[in-house]
């Protein structure tokens, strides 16, 4: 999970129990929670007056707040973050539910796009929230194969195939004309040198090649790979957004949920950050965590799935009062399942 901010306050054991009880009550029924309700529904072993005092202290610490129209309290974004980091006990999916989910993926056979659509549907339905799933792609643009085709005079068509099957073409003008035999020899040499390499590796290899034509072509290939890597966004599938909109008490949350589908840059940033973070396969983002302003009214549980070189992200998205334990366990299970299936397809060790 995310590391605590340096200013996160320390709560007493009693405050922890009261905060956890209030958040669980509010997630179950989104109405302000009173001290009487907390005492009636929980065995704190303390008086109502003591609970009221602890609620006042929690409010001063920024963990809860009082809506103007009610004497009860509701959690703040900071309260939810504290709950997720310190108080949440992750649930394990029942075996019968795991088998049901496995069966849905097995019916899709070895079709990765169907897996992605299945994951989005399962996560949305099982969490009563919206779900976003990216199609997997190479984390880095990697060289697979190159062809050089002579066109007319010094003009040459460069055809570059990347790991994952993407095909890129570019015309180049040679400093000196070269016949097709020479072009084929240079392409064969580059194919041997650069298989599965990324653009920084290819640039380093180019500096050590004595053949001037091969060096020029390798430099161009490195440029193409770098540009392709920076300009690629993830293909994203979503499910459950129409049902999600009705779950927001305030219009700002609903508007952000709709806007996130139109403004792909923010979504790609959030999901790309998760995919790149192999040491933290599950992230919980509450109210944007002060980093993503475009989702300040939302919460996301995001997971990475895939292999060492090919990966994607899955996410449950909803109001800040979402059922975090359920969402985390679902995202973790589905990402683990998809990683195992991708390992079978690509033959790489999975690394979630």
SVG drawing of the C-alpha trace seen along z (x, -y; Angstrom):
<svg xmlns="http://www.w3.org/2000/svg" viewBox="-30 -23 65 47">
<polyline fill="none" stroke="black" stroke-width="0.4" points="0.0,0.0 1.0,-3.6 3.4,-4.9 2.0,-7.2 2.6,-10.9 5.0,-12.3 2.2,-14.4 -0.1,-11.4 -1.2,-11.6 -0.9,-8.7 -4.2,-7.5 -4.8,-5.8 -6.1,-2.3 -9.5,-3.6 -9.6,-6.1 -8.6,-3.4 -11.6,-1.2 -14.0,-4.2 -12.7,-5.3 -12.9,-1.8 -16.5,-1.3 -17.6,-4.6 -16.2,-4.0 -17.6,-0.4 -21.0,-1.8 -20.9,-4.6 -19.8,-2.3 -22.7,0.0 -25.2,-2.9 -24.1,-6.3 -25.7,-8.4 -23.9,-10.5 -23.1,-8.3 -24.0,-9.4 -22.3,-8.5 -25.4,-6.8 -25.5,-4.6 -21.9,-3.6 -22.5,-2.7 -25.6,-0.7 -24.0,1.3 -20.5,1.9 -19.2,3.3 -16.6,0.6 -16.8,1.1 -16.9,-2.7 -19.6,-5.3 -21.5,-7.3 -19.8,-10.4 -16.4,-8.9 -17.3,-8.0 -18.5,-11.6 -15.2,-12.9 -13.2,-10.5 -15.3,-11.6 -14.5,-15.2 -10.7,-14.4 -10.9,-12.5 -12.6,-15.5 -9.8,-17.7 -7.3,-15.3 -9.1,-15.6 -10.2,-11.9 -14.0,-12.7 -16.2,-15.7 -19.7,-16.8 -22.1,-17.7 -23.9,-21.0 -27.3,-19.3 -26.6,-16.5 -25.2,-15.9 -23.6,-12.7 -20.1,-12.4 -18.8,-11.0 -15.2,-10.0 -12.9,-12.4 -10.5,-11.3 -7.7,-11.3 -9.8,-9.1 -10.3,-6.6 -6.6,-6.6 -5.8,-5.8 -8.4,-3.1 -6.9,-1.4 -3.3,-1.7 -3.7,-0.7 -7.1,0.9 -8.2,2.8 -8.1,6.6 -8.0,8.0 -10.7,10.5 -10.0,13.8 -12.4,14.8 -14.4,17.9 -13.3,21.0 -16.7,21.3 -16.4,17.7 -12.8,18.3 -14.0,21.4 -16.9,19.3 -14.4,16.6 -12.0,19.2 -14.8,20.8 -15.6,17.4 -12.0,17.0 -11.6,20.6 -14.6,20.2 -12.7,17.4 -10.0,19.9 -6.7,18.2 -8.1,14.9 -6.5,12.1 -9.1,9.5 -11.8,11.7 -9.9,12.0 -9.7,8.3 -13.5,7.9 -14.2,10.7 -12.1,9.1 -13.9,5.8 -17.3,7.5 -16.4,9.6 -14.8,6.8 -17.7,4.4 -20.5,6.9 -18.8,8.5 -17.9,5.1 -21.1,3.2 -18.7,0.6 -17.1,-0.4 -14.1,1.4 -11.3,0.5 -8.9,3.0 -6.1,2.3 -5.1,4.6 -1.6,5.9 1.4,4.5 5.1,4.5 6.4,2.2 9.2,1.1 9.2,1.0 11.5,3.9 13.0,4.8 12.0,8.0 12.8,7.8 13.9,5.3 13.7,5.2 15.3,2.7 13.8,2.4 15.4,0.4 13.0,-1.9 14.6,-4.4 18.1,-5.7 19.1,-6.5 15.5,-6.0 14.9,-3.0 11.8,-1.7 12.5,-0.6 10.0,1.9 10.3,2.5 8.4,5.2 8.2,4.9 7.7,7.5 3.9,7.8 3.4,7.5 3.3,3.7 4.6,2.9 6.3,-0.5 7.4,-1.9 9.6,-4.8 11.3,-6.1 15.0,-7.1 17.5,-8.7 20.9,-7.1 24.1,-9.2 25.2,-6.8 23.2,-4.4 23.2,-0.7 21.9,2.2 19.3,4.7 22.0,7.3 23.8,4.8 20.6,3.7 19.7,7.3 23.1,8.0 22.8,5.0 19.3,5.9 20.5,9.4 23.3,8.1 21.0,5.7 18.5,8.5 21.2,10.6 22.5,7.8 19.3,6.2 16.8,9.0 14.5,8.1 16.6,5.0 15.2,1.6 16.2,-1.7 18.9,-2.6 20.6,0.8 20.4,0.4 21.9,-3.1 24.8,-1.7 25.4,1.1 25.3,-1.3 28.3,-3.2 30.3,0.0 29.4,1.0 32.1,0.4 29.7,0.5 28.6,-3.1 25.3,-2.1 24.4,0.3 25.2,-2.4 23.0,-4.9 20.1,-2.5 20.5,-1.4 20.4,-5.0 17.2,-5.6 15.7,-2.4 16.5,-3.6 14.8,-6.9 11.7,-5.1 11.5,-2.9 11.9,-5.8 9.2,-7.7 6.9,-4.7 7.4,-4.0 6.6,-7.6 3.6,-8.0 1.8,-4.7 -1.3,-4.7 -3.1,-1.7 -6.3,-0.3 -8.8,-0.5 -12.0,1.5 -14.6,0.4 -17.7,1.8 -20.3,0.6 -20.1,-3.2 -23.8,-3.7 -24.6,-2.0 -21.8,-3.9 -23.1,-7.3 -26.2,-6.8 -24.0,-6.0 -22.7,-9.5 -24.4,-11.8 -22.8,-14.8 -22.7,-15.8 -18.9,-16.4 -18.1,-12.7 -20.5,-11.7 -19.0,-14.3 -15.5,-13.1 -16.5,-9.5 -17.8,-10.5 -15.0,-12.8 -12.3,-10.2 -13.6,-8.2 -13.2,-11.3 -9.8,-12.5 -7.6,-9.5 -4.4,-11.2 -5.2,-11.1 -6.4,-7.5 -3.3,-6.4 -1.1,-8.1 -2.7,-6.4 -2.7,-2.9 0.8,-3.3 2.2,-4.2 0.8,-1.0 2.1,1.2 5.6,-0.3 5.6,0.4 6.3,4.1 7.2,4.0 3.7,2.6 1.3,4.7 -1.9,3.4 -2.4,-0.3 -5.3,-2.1 -5.8,-5.7 -8.3,-7.6 -9.5,-11.0 -6.6,-11.2 -4.1,-11.0 -3.3,-14.7 -1.6,-13.7 -4.4,-13.1 -6.7,-16.1 -9.0,-14.7 -10.2,-11.9 -10.3,-13.9 -13.9,-12.6 -13.2,-9.0 -11.3,-6.0 -9.5,-3.4 -8.0,0.0 -5.5,0.7 -3.6,3.9 -0.9,5.0 -1.1,8.2 1.2,9.8 4.7,11.1 8.1,9.5 7.9,7.8 4.1,7.7 1.7,6.2 -1.6,4.4 -3.6,3.0 -7.0,3.7 -9.0,1.4 -12.1,1.0 -13.4,-2.6 -16.1,-4.1 -17.0,-6.7 -14.6,-7.0 -17.0,-5.0 -16.3,-1.8 -15.9,1.6 -12.1,1.5 -11.5,5.0 -13.7,6.6 -12.2,4.6 -8.6,5.3 -9.2,9.0 -11.0,9.1 -8.4,7.1 -5.6,9.2 -7.3,12.5 -8.1,11.5 -4.7,10.0 -3.0,13.2 -5.3,15.4 -4.6,13.3 -0.9,13.3 -0.9,17.1 -2.8,17.3 -0.5,14.9 2.5,16.9 1.0,19.9 0.6,17.8 3.9,16.0 6.1,18.5 7.6,16.0 7.8,16.0 5.1,13.8 6.0,10.9 3.0,9.1"/>
</svg>
